[in-house]
Amino acid sequence: MTGRFAISTGDTLAVDGGAHTRDPLEFHRKLPGYRPTPLLTAPSLATSLGVAEVLVKDESSRLGLPAFKILGASWAAYRAVVDRLGGEIEPWSTVAELAERVTSLKPFKLAAATDGNHGRAVARMAALMGFDADIYVPAGTAQARVDGIDSEGASCTVVDGNYDDAIARSAKEAGERCLVISDTSWPGYVDIPTWVIEGYGSILWEVEDQLAERGDATPDIVVVQMGVGALAAAVCGHYRRADAPSRPRLLGVEPLSADCILESVEAGEITTIDSAQDSIMAGLNCGTPSLLAWPLVSTAIDVYVAVDDDRAREGMRQLASAGVVAGETGAAGLAGLIELTQSADAEPARKALGLDESSRVLVLSTEGATDPEAYEQIVGRPQQAVASSSVPTT
């Protein structure tokens, strides 16, 4: 079991993520079912990893969906719709009122490409606003994830190709009666992916508030999954903003078979990998970094690690032992941390992060069991049994 590492050669502490406000969090608080997701203390993980403390931000249930993606999809869809309406709508306090404010656009739809979670989130937001949704998934997407998209009332089309092919197909839908809500960017398509990144920032503002309530400081190290880099860009922007109370070291994690960011960092420019992106960490099966995320993730992250699927399975099982339900992508962050603490080749990376027995580490568990059958096969018990043994939350 061998991972790959890259260490930043830039001055990561000089990076500024730019404007980073709580506006998306205020928006999310208006959505049905909003509440902050748990920030858990996991002593068993700290012991096994040989660190002082491991905190887990548990995104297994976010606004009624089994992943964090609704945060970016909802904010981006809202901002894009308001922009399509001319930049202003009357004040609203409930989604029913919001749906009334946007009826003049109908008939209207939202479109997206996805490995599962993002597309389902876009479909959910479309339904809340009274719109249709067309979602495109790459070949090989787990049926459970397709079923999840179908359950939102969306049209789900399987594209004969990979994630990048699904993106290309979804982009063709853009027009007067359709907005494409993508979490990656390309030349001429920047605003919506920017809003997706802003939406993800709600996770990090919640963490700040939860730590403040406990009287705790910012962790020394923050671990984040990297697909196209949108969530990682949100993390970089939050912790490298000018008024950040402290600047933790950042560890970015991706699959060995889809390590497009690590490959790009080593090449010094955005690179598309031509190997099959077939990891069980399906939400990270991306071949090209986001054009928008790249300037941040290529400079603000301290250490990059690519891990194999066995590490993800190990991460799922360890999180389950701590009472956290995490799917394959959700456990990828912990998988990277396990690789960092156990690999004989990781000493330079550990030194770059300052990782030792005194470290306090924040791990983002970004999804629940989005494929319940696979989850039970890997963990050895169903998600319900794990959830019922959940550790106390804060």
N, C-alpha and C positions, 0 to 999 in steps of 0.2 A: 504494500500500500504506500504509494509515493505521491506526495503533493508537489506543487511547483510554487516558488516564491519569487517575488520581485520587491525590491526596496526602493522607495522614492529617492531620487537624487536631488529633488528641488527643496526650496525653503518652504516647507508646508505651513509653517506658522505665519508666513507673510501673506497667505491667501485670504482674500475677503470675499465672502459669498454674496455680498451686495444686500439689497433690500430684503428683509425677511421679517414679515409682520404676522400678527395673530389674526388677520382678517379671515383666512380660511377656517380657522378654528371657530370663530364667531358664526360663520356660515354653517359649519357642520353641526353646531349646537341647535340649529333650527330643524335639522332633519329628524324624521321619526326614529325613535329608539336610540338617540345619541346618549352615550355616557363614556367617560374615559375608560380605555381598556386597562386591565390590571398591570401593575408593575410589581413583579414578584421577586422575592429574595430566595435564592436556591442554594442552600448550604451544601447539599449533596454534590452539586456541580462544582462549587468552589473547592471542595475537598478533592474530588477526582482530578481537577485541573491544577491543583496546587497553587491557588490564588486566594486572596483574602476574602473576596466577595464576588458573586455573580448575580447580577440583576437581569431579569428577563421581562421584556415588554411583550405581553401575550396578545397577539392580534388574531387569535383563533375565532373570535366572534366580534365583528366590527359592523355596527349599524345593520345587524341582521344577516350579514354575509360572513363566510368563513375566511376572510383575508382582509388585509389593510387597503386593498386597491380602491375601494369605494371612496376613500379620502381624496385621491387624485382625480379619479374619474368624475366624481360629483362636482368638485370645484371647477375643473376644466370645462365640463359640459355647461355648467351654469354661466361661467364667464363667456364662453363661446356663444351661447344663446343670447345673452344680453348684448354682446357685441353685434350679433346678427340683427338685433332689433334696433340698433343705432346707439347703443352705449348706455341707455337709461331705461329703467322700468320703475313702476310705482312701488313704494315700500311694501314688503310682505313679511309675515311672521310664521306662516305655515306653508308646507309644500302644496296644499290645496290652493292657497292664494297664489303661490308661484305659478302653478299650472294655469290658473286663470289669466295671469299676466302675459303668458306666452302663446295663447291660443291663436293669435293672428298669424303665426308661422305655419299653421297646419294647412294641408298635410305635410308632415315633417318627420324626419328620422335621424337617428344617430348611427354611425357605423364605426367599427373598430376591429383590429386584429388582436389576437390573444392566444396565450397558451392555456387560458382558463379563467383566472381570477379577474383580470382587467376587463375582459369582454363581458363577463357576468355583471360587473359593477356598472359598466356603461349601459347595459340593458336595463338594470335596475333604475338608474337615473332617468333613462328615457321613459320608462313606465311612470315614474313619479311626476314627470312633466307632461304626460299624456302623448308621448311620441312613440313611433315605431323604432325598432332597432335591428340592424343587420350586422351580425358578428361572424368573423372569419377565423378559423382555427387551422393550424398546420396538420398534415397527415400524422396519424399516430397519437393524437390527443386522446387522453383517457375518456371512455364513454361517460364516466361519472361527471367529468367536467363539462362535456357537451350537454348532458342532461341538466346540469345546473344552469347553463345558459338558456336552454329551452324553457326551464321553469319560470324564467322571467318574462316569458311571452315574446322572446326575440326569435328572429330567423337565424339559425346557425348553419354555416356552410363550411364543409371541410375542404381545404385547398390542397391540391396535389403538389406538395412541396413543404418547405420549412417555414419557420416564423417570418423570415424576411419575405418569403413569397406571399404569406398571408397579409403582411403589411402592404405590399405592392397591390394586392387585390383590393384591399379595403380602401386604399387611396383613390381608386377609380370611382368610388361612390360619391366623392365630394361634388357638391353642386348647390343650386339654389334651394333645393328641398332636403339637403342632407349635409350634416357636419360630421367629419371624421375626427374621432376623439382618440388620438394615439398618444402613447407614453414615450415614443421615440420621435426624433426630429430628422428632417432632411432639408436640403436647400429650399427656401421659400415657405417652409412649414415649421414655425418656431413658437408662435404664441400659445397654442394649445398645450404642447409638451411643457412649456414654461409653467403654465397653470397647474398641470399635473404635479410637477415637482413642488410647487407652492402648497398644493393640497396635502401632500405627504408630510409637510412640516408640522401638521397638527399632532402627529405622534410625538414629535420632539418637544413641542410646547407642553404637552401633557406630562412628559417625563420631567421637565423642569419643574412644573407645578407640584408633581407628586414627590419629587426629591425635596423641594422646599417645605412641603407639609411635614416631611419626616425630619427636617433639619439636616439633610445630607447634602454633601457637595457633589458636583459633577463627577462621574466616574473617570478613572485614569485612561481607560481604553473603551472605545465604542466599536462594535463589530457590525458590519452591514453587508447584506447580500448585493451582488452586482449582476444585473442582466444586461439591459442596454445602458444602465447607469442612472436611471431616474431617481430611485430611492437613495442611492449613494450620493447623488448630487444634492438631494434635500439634506442629508446628514452633513455633507461638507459645507453647504451654505449655512446651516444652523450653527455649527460649532466653529466656523471660521468667520462668522459675521463680526463686524467691528465692535459690537457691544456684548459679545459673548462673555459670561462671567469667568469661563476658563476654556482652555483649548485641549481637549483630550486627544490622545493619539488615535488614529483611525485605521482599522483593519478591514479591507474589502475582500469578499469571498465570492468565488464563482466555480462552476464545474470544470473539471479537466477537459471535458469534451466540448465546452462552450466558453473557453477562456478568452473571449474577444478583447476584454479590457486589458488583461495581463499581456496578451500578445501585442496589443497596440502600444502599451507602455514600453515594452521592450523595443518595439520598432520606432518609437518616437513620433508616431502619427496614427491616426485612425486606420485600423486594419480589419478587413473582413476575413474570417477564418473559413476555409473551404472544406473542413471535415464535417462529418455528420454531427449535429447537435442533438444528441439522443440521451442525455442524462435523465435520471428519474427526478431530478430537480427541475421539473418541467418549466416552471416560471422563469428560469434562468437560461433556458435554451435559446440564446440569442447569438447571432453571428457577427453583428456589427454594433459598436457602441453608438449611442445617441450623439449626434453632432452637437446638440445643446449641452448635454451632460459632460462631454469630454473635457472641456477646459477645467472644470472643477475636479472631476475624478482622477484626472491625470496629474494633478499637482497637489491636491489637498489630502489625499490618502497617503498614509505613511508606509503601509505594507500591503501587498496584494498576495493572495493565496488562491490557488486552484486545487480543488479536492475531488476525489473520486466518489462514486456512488456509495461505496461501503462506509465512508465517513458520514455521509448523510444519514444512512440507516442507523449508524451508531449514535448520531446526534438525536435522531427521533427517539431512540430507546432511552437515552439518558434524560431527555426532556420528559418523557413519559414517567420515568422513575421519580422525577421532581413534581409530578402532577400536572404537566403541561402537555396538551395535545398539539402536536406540530406535524404538519405534512412534510414532504420531502424538501420543498423549497423553504418552508418555514424553519426547518432545522439546519439549513445550510450555514447560517452564521455560526452556530455552535460547532458544526462540523469543521469549519475553518479554524476555530479556536482549539479544538481537539488536535487537529493536524499541527498547529503551531506549538502546542505543549508536548506532543509525543514524537514528532519527527526528529531524527538525528541531524537532519540537514537544516533545521529551523533556528539554530542558535543565532545567526546574524539577524534574522527577522525578529526574534524575541528581544534581542538587544536594541534594535531600532525602535521597538514599541515600548521598551522599558518594562517588559512583562516579567514579573517575578512574584514571590509569595506575598508581597504587600499590595499587589494590584487589585483595584476594584474595576470590574468589567461589566459593561452593558451589552447584552445580546438582544437583537430584535428577532422575535419568533413571528414571522410575517404571515403565516397561514395555519389553519387547522387541518383536519383530515379531509381534504378536498376529493380524495379518492379513498373512501372508507375501506373498500376491500383490500387495496394495497397496504393501507395503514395497519390493518389487523394482521396481515401476513408478516409485515416487518417488525411490528412492536410485540406481537404475540397476544394481544388482547384488544378488544374493540375500543373505540374512542370514548364510549360512554363509561367504561370501567376506569379509564385513565382520568377522565374529567371528574368522576366522583371522588377521586383521591387527591384532588387539587390542594396545593398548599395555600395557606392564608394569603390574601392579597392586600395590596395597599392602593 
